[in-house]
Amino acid sequence: MTLDTRRLFDLVFLLVLAAWLRQALLWLRGAASVGAAYKAKALCSALFVSGLELDVEKADEVAAEAYRAMRLFPARVDRGAKTVTVSRRGFLPRAAVHRDGYGATLALGPLAPLPLASAPARRDAARPWPEGDAPAPEPPPALARVLDAAFDERGPKRRRTRAVVVARDGRLLAERCAPGLSAATPLNGWSMTKSLFGTLLGTLVGPGTLSLSARALLPQWSASGDPRARIALEDLLRMRSGLSFSEVYSDLGSDVNRMLFVEPDAAAFAASRPLAHPPGTHWQYASGTANILSLIARRALGDAAYAAWPRRALFDPIGMASAVFEPDSSGTFVASSFLFATARDWARLGLLMAQDGVWGGRRVLPEGWVEFLTTPTPQAPDGRYGALWWLKLSKELGGLGPAAARVPADAYHALGHEGQCLTVIPSKRLVVVRLGLSIDITAWDHAAFLADLLDALDR
C-alpha cells in the first residue's frame, strides 16, 4: 500500500468513524430524552393521579427491570406545583405537569389552555356496585384461591398484580388489591385506553357527528393527490389505515416512543406518517391511529365541547367517577395510552359493553355499536382484532398457550402495556379486570388466569 493510498484509507476510516460516533451520540441523546420523559410522566401520574406514596428513584414504575437505566436521571418533585422534572445535571430536562381533572401532561412545548374540568358525578358509597361503591362480598373459597394465585410472586418473573375485579350478572363477585392500594386507586390502562376511546366514539357516530365512511379526515391529508385522503374513519378504528408506524417499544427511536415522549402533538405526528399500504388493505396495530381519531373528534366538536365530552358522554352516565383522561401538550387526549381509572371503573366499561351499550335502562351507545366494535376486521390475522377491541389474547398474555382454548370464543378484551386486561365474556355474563405492573408482560398469563377463574366459577 502506497503512502497516499494509506492516507486515503485512514481518512475514509476517520470519516466513517466520525459518522458512526455522530449517530451513536444522536441515539444516546434520543434515548436519554425518551427515558427522562417517560420517568417524568410516569411519576407525575403515579403521584398526583393515582396518589401513590413511592420513592421516586427506586419505584418499580421507573427503576425495575427494563427501566433500570432511568435511575441515571434523578427526579425533582414539586408537590405544591404538582410537577416532576427529570434530568442528569441539567442535561435534557423533561417535565410533567399535573392539572386538576386532566392528570399529567409532558411539557414538550407550551401547554394548550384547557377549560375548567367539571366535577365527576358522585356515587353512593352504600349502594352495591355498579350503582355505588359498597365493599365487595367475600368470594367463595375456589374463587379466593384464584385471586391468591394472581397476587403470588413465587414465579421466576415479577407479575406485580395491583388489582383484580370479577363481576358476573352485573354484580361485583370478587375484588382484590395489592398492599398500599385500594378500590379507590386510579391506575393507567395504557392501551386499554384505545378500547375505551373506540367505545366513546360511538357517541359521535350514532348521532351523525362522525361517519364511519368519511374520508379526507384531516387538513394535512387534503393536498391535491395526497393518498391519505382515502383513509376512512372505519379504517382507523380497525387499524388498517395503511400509515407507516413503528410500534416497537424496545427501540427508543421508534414512532411510538417519539409520539408519546418527544412530540408535543401526538396526533399531528402520527398523521404526518406516509402510507405504507393502500388504505383498507393491510392490518397493522399502531398506537398512532387512536390519537388521530382523538384529533378528528376534537375537530368535530370544538375545543370546549371536546374537553367535556368524555365525562359528559360516557364517564358520568355509567359512573366512571375516577376516570382521568390525560392530554398532550397540544390539548388532545392521548387516546392510545393515557387514561386512569379504578379497576371498578374499568369493569363498569366492560359491563356497558356486555349490556350492549345500555346502562340503567338508558342507551348510552348507539344500537349496533358494540357489535361493530367486536366484529372481526377481515384484514387482521386469525380474526384477532375488531375495532379498537381485541377478539383474542396476544401471545405475550398466553393467547397461544393451551389455556387460551378454554376461554370462550365470544370473549373480547381491552389490553395494555404491563399486563392491563379487561375481558368481557358475554356467554358467561362475566367481566374481569386485571391491572398490574408486569414490566415483562410475559410474566402475566391472562389466558391461564381466565381459565382458572372459569373453572372456579363452574364449581
Secondary structure, DSSP 8 states (H G I E B T S, - for coil): --HHHHHHHHHHHHHHHHHHHHHHHHHHHHHHHHHHHHHHHHHHHHHHTS-----TTT-HHHHSGGGGGGGGS-EEEETTTTEEEEEETTEEEEEEEEETTTEEEE-SSS-------------BTTS-TTTB--------HHHHHHHHHHT---SSS---EEEEEEEETTEEEEEEE-TT--TT--EE-TTHHHHHHHHHHHHHHTTTSS-TT----SGGG-STT-GGGG--HHHHHTT-S-B-----TTSTTSHHHHHHHT-S-HHHHHHTS-BSS-TTS-----HHHHHHHHHHHHHHH-HHHHHHHHIIIIIHHHT-TT-EE-B-TTS-B-TTT-EEE-HHHHHHHHHHHHTTTEETTEE-S-TTHHHHHTS--TTSGGG-B-SSSBSS--GGGTTTSGGGGGS-TT-EEEEETTTEEEEEEGGGTEEEEEEE--SSGGG--HHHHHHHHHHHHH-
